[in-house]
Amino acid sequence: MTSAEKIANAKKRIDELERLIKFWNQSEEESSKIINFSFKIDNKVA
């Protein structure tokens, strides 16, 4: 494997990791919204 191929593979892995990080951040935001929503319902019922 040449150094150019190694660099290309490393860039692909970095791109994949960046996409995963964005996905995880979005899923954490959505889960926090769901939690906040359920708390609001609990407050109204109580």
C-alpha positions in Angstrom: 0.0 0.0 0.0 1.4 3.4 -1.0 1.5 6.4 1.3 -1.2 8.1 -0.9 -3.5 5.1 -0.4 -2.9 5.1 3.3 -3.8 8.8 3.4 -6.9 8.3 1.4 -8.0 5.5 3.7 -7.4 7.6 6.7 -9.4 10.5 5.3 -12.3 8.1 4.6 -12.2 6.9 8.3 -12.1 10.5 9.5 -15.1 11.3 7.4 -17.0 8.3 8.8 -16.1 9.3 12.3 -17.3 12.8 11.8 -20.6 11.6 10.4 -21.0 9.3 13.4 -20.3 12.2 15.8 -22.9 14.3 14.1 -25.4 11.5 14.3 -24.8 10.9 18.0 -25.1 14.6 18.7 -28.4 14.7 16.9 -29.7 11.7 18.7 -28.7 13.1 22.1 -30.6 16.4 21.3 -33.7 14.4 20.2 -33.6 12.3 23.4 -33.3 15.4 25.6 -36.2 17.0 23.8 -38.3 13.8 24.5 -37.3 13.9 28.1 -38.1 17.6 28.5 -41.5 16.9 26.8 -42.3 14.1 29.2 -41.4 16.3 32.2 -43.7 19.1 30.9 -46.6 16.6 30.7 -45.9 15.4 34.3 -45.9 18.9 35.6 -49.3 19.6 33.9 -50.8 16.4 35.3 -49.5 17.0 38.8 
